[in-house]
Amino acid sequence: MTVGVHNTGLAGPNWLHINIGSVIRVSQAKKKVFPLVVPSMIQTQPNNPLHGLTLEKILTRLVEHYGWEGLYDEVRVNCFCNEPSIKSSLKFLRRTQWARDKVEALYINTFC
């Protein structure tokens, strides 16, 4: 994806506006680009119960609650049955969206 950059002239020659809506400041001394955080660009997710939780935290809490056998009974994926571990399960869940969706739904139904 190519991003077009142009000087808007609104905030002086050191400020650039990128077509996707971000604003950056260019240091003239070292010619480096610094992203600028604008308060309106910060996205909060008040209705997302998984906001701020990593997949590892979700999986660890489910294993503590159900155990590996109970987790396999709830979500039928072999990584919870055959030599289960957090590491191998995370690898599988990160590559398999449907399984990740089921695990996240189970977390929401169990703890939220």
Wavefront OBJ file of the C-alpha trace (Angstrom):
o trace
v 0.000 0.000 0.000
v 1.410 3.368 -0.967
v 0.682 6.325 1.274
v 0.799 9.760 -0.283
v 2.348 12.444 1.900
v 1.933 16.150 1.310
v 2.548 19.365 3.214
v -0.790 20.870 4.229
v 0.689 24.278 4.980
v -1.720 24.580 7.923
v 0.783 24.066 10.702
v 4.013 25.094 9.060
v 6.576 23.299 6.927
v 7.468 20.700 9.572
v 3.989 19.150 9.693
v 2.778 16.677 7.114
v -0.636 15.191 6.549
v -0.904 11.591 5.372
v -3.865 10.573 3.219
v -5.065 7.991 5.740
v -5.664 10.722 8.319
v -2.562 10.533 10.475
v -0.480 13.554 11.321
v 3.284 13.315 11.671
v 6.078 15.739 12.502
v 9.281 15.660 10.506
v 12.476 16.614 12.299
v 14.402 18.862 9.936
v 17.696 18.326 11.788
v 17.850 14.533 11.428
v 15.149 13.984 8.784
v 13.314 11.501 11.020
v 9.559 11.006 11.152
v 7.799 11.016 14.523
v 4.158 9.861 14.744
v 1.920 12.240 16.602
v -0.822 10.982 18.894
v -3.937 13.076 18.517
v -6.613 12.558 21.250
v -9.354 12.043 18.661
v -7.322 9.204 17.145
v -7.167 7.187 20.387
v -9.787 4.479 20.118
v -11.460 3.192 23.233
v -13.520 0.047 23.233
v -15.976 0.335 26.123
v -18.239 -2.469 24.838
v -15.490 -4.995 24.123
v -15.024 -7.318 27.126
v -11.771 -8.645 25.631
v -10.168 -5.214 25.297
v -6.767 -5.232 26.968
v -6.597 -9.019 27.286
v -4.007 -10.998 25.408
v -4.808 -14.394 23.961
v -2.327 -15.872 26.436
v -4.199 -14.367 29.407
v -7.523 -15.594 28.034
v -6.214 -19.124 27.490
v -4.455 -19.272 30.864
v -7.588 -18.222 32.717
v -9.720 -20.758 30.827
v -7.232 -23.549 31.610
v -7.243 -22.565 35.296
v -11.049 -22.641 35.304
v -11.790 -25.716 33.150
v -8.516 -27.635 32.988
v -7.305 -29.040 29.671
v -9.910 -31.832 29.547
v -12.765 -29.480 30.360
v -11.517 -26.983 27.808
v -11.403 -29.747 25.191
v -14.999 -30.673 26.075
v -16.054 -27.067 25.470
v -13.953 -26.377 22.370
v -13.128 -29.466 20.329
v -9.624 -28.773 19.054
v -6.824 -31.320 19.303
v -4.314 -28.876 20.768
v -6.345 -29.077 24.019
v -6.313 -32.881 23.991
v -2.988 -34.185 22.634
v -0.083 -33.095 24.846
v -1.607 -29.688 25.591
v 0.515 -26.699 26.497
v -0.046 -22.966 26.515
v 2.689 -22.441 23.910
v 1.395 -24.961 21.366
v -2.210 -23.900 21.893
v -1.335 -20.239 21.356
v 0.490 -21.103 18.150
v -2.563 -22.989 16.854
v -5.091 -20.357 17.941
v -3.118 -17.523 16.342
v -3.143 -19.355 13.014
v -6.724 -20.669 13.146
v -9.308 -17.899 13.374
v -12.379 -20.130 13.859
v -10.786 -21.819 16.898
v -9.725 -18.478 18.338
v -13.274 -17.165 17.920
v -14.641 -20.160 19.848
v -12.118 -19.703 22.665
v -12.899 -15.981 22.928
v -16.644 -16.694 22.936
v -16.152 -19.278 25.701
v -14.209 -16.730 27.753
v -16.975 -14.145 27.348
v -19.701 -16.657 28.247
v -17.759 -17.904 31.273
v -16.367 -14.741 32.831
v -18.346 -11.773 31.527
l 1 2 3 4 5 6 7 8 9 10 11 12 13 14 15 16 17 18 19 20 21 22 23 24 25 26 27 28 29 30 31 32 33 34 35 36 37 38 39 40 41 42 43 44 45 46 47 48 49 50 51 52 53 54 55 56 57 58 59 60 61 62 63 64 65 66 67 68 69 70 71 72 73 74 75 76 77 78 79 80 81 82 83 84 85 86 87 88 89 90 91 92 93 94 95 96 97 98 99 100 101 102 103 104 105 106 107 108 109 110 111 112
